[in-house]
Amino acid sequence: MAAPPTPLRKKVLDLMTEEGAQNVTDIMKKLSMSNGSARSILIKMKESGLVERVSHGTYNIPKSDSD
């Protein structure tokens, strides 16, 4: 069983749940993060399967098979 997301990852997931796909700049501004931190968290979340890259620099929560 996967570990629950960290508080920061939960904030990113909540933002995507409420507003849809987000790019690095969106995450930077809305969560008051540096560019490097936003990129890093999105890449780590992608590698762990929490988000998927939907276009250059833009990520979203993966759609389930039932959607």
C-alpha positions as CSV (number, residue, x, y, z in Angstrom):
1,M,0.0,0.0,0.0
2,A,1.3,3.4,-0.9
3,A,2.1,6.0,1.8
4,P,-0.3,8.9,2.0
5,P,0.9,12.1,0.2
6,T,2.9,14.7,2.1
7,P,1.1,17.9,3.1
8,L,2.6,19.7,0.1
9,R,1.7,17.0,-2.3
10,K,-1.9,17.1,-0.9
11,K,-2.1,20.8,-1.5
12,V,-1.1,20.2,-5.2
13,L,-3.6,17.4,-5.5
14,D,-6.3,19.6,-3.9
15,L,-5.5,22.4,-6.3
16,M,-5.8,20.1,-9.3
17,T,-9.0,18.6,-8.0
18,E,-10.6,22.0,-7.7
19,E,-9.1,23.7,-10.7
20,G,-7.9,21.0,-13.1
21,A,-4.5,20.8,-14.8
22,Q,-1.8,23.1,-13.5
23,N,1.5,24.1,-14.9
24,V,4.7,25.0,-13.0
25,T,3.9,28.7,-13.0
26,D,0.4,28.0,-11.6
27,I,1.8,25.9,-8.8
28,M,4.5,28.5,-8.1
29,K,2.1,31.4,-7.7
30,K,-0.8,29.6,-6.0
31,L,1.3,27.8,-3.5
32,S,4.0,30.5,-3.1
33,M,6.9,28.2,-4.2
34,S,10.0,28.8,-6.2
35,N,10.2,27.6,-9.8
36,G,12.7,24.8,-8.8
37,S,10.5,23.6,-5.9
38,A,7.4,23.5,-8.1
39,R,9.2,21.6,-10.8
40,S,10.7,19.2,-8.3
41,I,7.4,18.4,-6.6
42,L,5.6,17.8,-9.9
43,I,8.3,15.6,-11.2
44,K,8.4,13.5,-8.0
45,M,4.6,13.3,-8.0
46,K,4.7,12.1,-11.7
47,E,7.3,9.5,-10.8
48,S,5.1,8.2,-8.0
49,G,2.0,8.1,-10.2
50,L,0.1,10.9,-8.3
51,V,-0.1,13.1,-11.4
52,E,0.5,12.7,-15.1
53,R,2.1,15.1,-17.6
54,V,-0.7,16.2,-20.0
55,S,1.5,18.7,-22.0
56,H,4.8,20.5,-21.8
57,G,5.1,21.6,-18.2
58,T,1.4,20.9,-17.4
59,Y,0.3,18.2,-15.1
60,N,-3.1,16.8,-13.9
61,I,-4.5,14.0,-11.7
62,P,-4.6,10.8,-13.8
63,K,-8.1,9.9,-15.0
64,S,-9.4,6.6,-13.7
65,D,-10.5,3.8,-16.1
66,S,-14.1,4.5,-15.0
67,D,-14.1,8.1,-16.2
